[in-house]
Amino acid sequence: MSATANVTIHRSQFPEAVRCDLLKSLRARRVNHKFHYDSVKQTQKWLALHQVYSPTRNDADCRAIYQKGFATAAHKIKAKQVHVIGLGCGGGQKDTRLLKLLKAHGKDTFYTPCDVSTAMVLVARKTALAVLQEKNCFPFVCDLATANDLTVFFASRLTSHASRLLTFFGMIPNFEPQEILPKLASLVRPKDFLLFSANLSPGANYAAGMEKILPQYDNDLTRDWLMMFLLDLGIEKRDGKLKFEIEGGGSGLKRVAARFFFSRARQIKVDGDSFKFRCGESVRIFFSYRYTPERVLKVLASFGLEVCGQWIAKSQEEGVFLCQRK
Ligand SMILES: C[S@@+](CC[C@H](N)C(=O)[O-])C[C@H]1O[C@@H](n2cnc3c(N)ncnc32)[C@H](O)[C@@H]1O
């Protein structure tokens, strides 16, 4: 592996855009999830948390549903060259397993790990280089929620004759579906495939399923990771308490939300801007929507994405969906 990496950075993640998004989050008292992956430290904490709590790391059956989804995609794609675009690639572990399987199917593989965090993109690149040639990897930093020209960007990057396989793994829980799905759908062209995964609420009773998965969020590792955002701004642990609860969100969906409740007044400064938090006031730090397989199908269909294969873990806590444009 070379001592340097070429990373393309979209203007949606240029410092002035990031600063503007940060001020927006603080004014609205609702933190944009991208700020939990900003620094190298946050990236490391999230990767450690993922290692402990992610079913794909600890549940062989959950890993198997991804493998089945990957194998079906590899079977359906007839082109010899496949370009995987990992949207919100994180550490790139899932995308790399996909690239390995495509390679085992005799495909020439190309990879664009795409994430809001430069650190994540570099981790994903390193992971993928175990199974991919360096010249076929095109790390890309962008904010998927705000970049409006990605269709053109990805089209310009596409290797001629290559089929495109987009991945959107574990991303949907942290976005309002009405905001991110039109953007995701616009990136999927008629012959492309999309592999999509969602964290699910297990069992027939949606509300009871949510109670069951709450400890996956309400734990020390998650608190430690989420608190990084506030601590970096100068807020201290003793300024308040982080509380998790289940609440109704958009589109009739339920989610786990984390809010920091100030137990004393606190003022912080971000460059020239000052923010005052009163005692008793709260800031929403995080949310994670949980779907059911039926709810995934319905919400994807409403944005023109048709599911042509689905694999649900025996735990019913995670599902993988292979989609195409309707
Ligand atoms: C829950 S992790 C999922 C990572 C990976 N796909 C996986 O399944 O392991 C969410 C990822 O989305 C990225 N992310 C969050 N907001 C984003 C945004 N607005 N645009 C692009 N990536 C974003 C984070 O940096 C993080 O790597």
The ligand as an SDF file (V2000), in Angstrom:
LIG
                    3D

 27 29  0  0  0  0  0  0  0  0999 V2000
  -24.0450    3.4690   11.3600 C   0  0  0  0  0  0  0  0  0  0  0  0
  -22.6280    3.7970   10.4010 S   0  0  0  0  0  0  0  0  0  0  0  0
  -22.7670    2.5820    9.1100 C   0  0  0  0  0  0  0  0  0  0  0  0
  -21.4360    2.2170    8.5250 C   0  0  0  0  0  0  0  0  0  0  0  0
  -21.4000    1.0410    7.5420 C   0  0  0  0  0  0  0  0  0  0  0  0
  -22.2200    1.2700    6.3650 N   0  0  0  0  0  0  0  0  0  0  0  0
  -21.7650   -0.2510    8.2070 C   0  0  0  0  0  0  0  0  0  0  0  0
  -22.8600   -0.7610    7.9770 O   0  0  0  0  0  0  0  0  0  0  0  0
  -20.9670   -0.7370    9.0110 O   0  0  0  0  0  0  0  0  0  0  0  0
  -23.0900    5.2910    9.6140 C   0  0  0  0  0  0  0  0  0  0  0  0
  -22.0170    5.8840    8.6980 C   0  0  0  0  0  0  0  0  0  0  0  0
  -22.6200    6.9430    7.9700 O   0  0  0  0  0  0  0  0  0  0  0  0
  -21.7420    8.0430    7.9100 C   0  0  0  0  0  0  0  0  0  0  0  0
  -22.5830    9.2390    7.7640 N   0  0  0  0  0  0  0  0  0  0  0  0
  -23.3650    9.8430    8.6950 C   0  0  0  0  0  0  0  0  0  0  0  0
  -23.9980   10.8850    8.1560 N   0  0  0  0  0  0  0  0  0  0  0  0
  -23.6190   10.9480    6.8600 C   0  0  0  0  0  0  0  0  0  0  0  0
  -23.9320   11.8170    5.7840 C   0  0  0  0  0  0  0  0  0  0  0  0
  -24.7620   12.8440    5.9550 N   0  0  0  0  0  0  0  0  0  0  0  0
  -23.3530   11.5730    4.5740 N   0  0  0  0  0  0  0  0  0  0  0  0
  -22.4830   10.5460    4.3980 C   0  0  0  0  0  0  0  0  0  0  0  0
  -22.1520    9.6850    5.3800 N   0  0  0  0  0  0  0  0  0  0  0  0
  -22.7170    9.8860    6.5930 C   0  0  0  0  0  0  0  0  0  0  0  0
  -20.9510    7.9860    9.1930 C   0  0  0  0  0  0  0  0  0  0  0  0
  -19.7300    8.6620    9.1070 O   0  0  0  0  0  0  0  0  0  0  0  0
  -20.8060    6.4750    9.4120 C   0  0  0  0  0  0  0  0  0  0  0  0
  -19.6380    5.9680    8.8330 O   0  0  0  0  0  0  0  0  0  0  0  0
  1  2  1  0
  2  3  1  0
  2 10  1  0
  3  4  1  0
  4  5  1  0
  5  6  1  0
  5  7  1  0
  7  8  2  0
  7  9  1  0
 10 11  1  0
 11 12  1  0
 11 26  1  0
 12 13  1  0
 13 14  1  0
 13 24  1  0
 14 15  1  0
 14 23  1  0
 15 16  2  0
 16 17  1  0
 17 18  1  0
 17 23  2  0
 18 19  1  0
 18 20  2  0
 20 21  1  0
 21 22  2  0
 22 23  1  0
 24 25  1  0
 24 26  1  0
 26 27  1  0
M  CHG  2   2   1   9  -1
M  END
$$$$
